[in-house]
Amino acid sequence: MLNDSRVTANVPASDLARARSFYADVLGLTPVEENPGGLMFRTNSGTAFFLYQTEYAGQAGHTIAQWHVDNVADEVRALTAKGLEFEHYDMPGVSWDGHVASIEGMGNAAWFKDSEGNIMCIDDASAG
């Protein structure tokens, strides 16, 4: 049944070459598979996402993927050093320390857009 299966996220890209470069150069990810439909990425934890080309990339007004990390502030510093810009959202009950949001009962998080305009989040692994 579905509960016993693996899930792969699909991430849209309007320019697959640009997106590949962003995910490699900024996020430090390498595709594990490439086919005519797109690129498959897999993290060391075994989770995966498929980057595919479409004209509809970057149109979702919400977070499409979350990266669960050990230390949000450390990841923000490392990604900022690579030139990544972070988003700030006005949300009730959220306090900000630089680019890191602290959410009562949920921990820390930070949001950024990939090269295609898709909203991504990094958050506390312990909260996810």
Secondary structure, DSSP 8 states (H G I E B T S, - for coil): -GGGS--EEEEEESSHHHHHHHHHHTT---EEEEETTEEEEE-TTS-EEEEEE-TTTT--SSEEEEEEES-HHHHHHHHHHTT--EE----TTEEEETTEEEETTTEEEEEEE-TTS-EEEEEETTT-
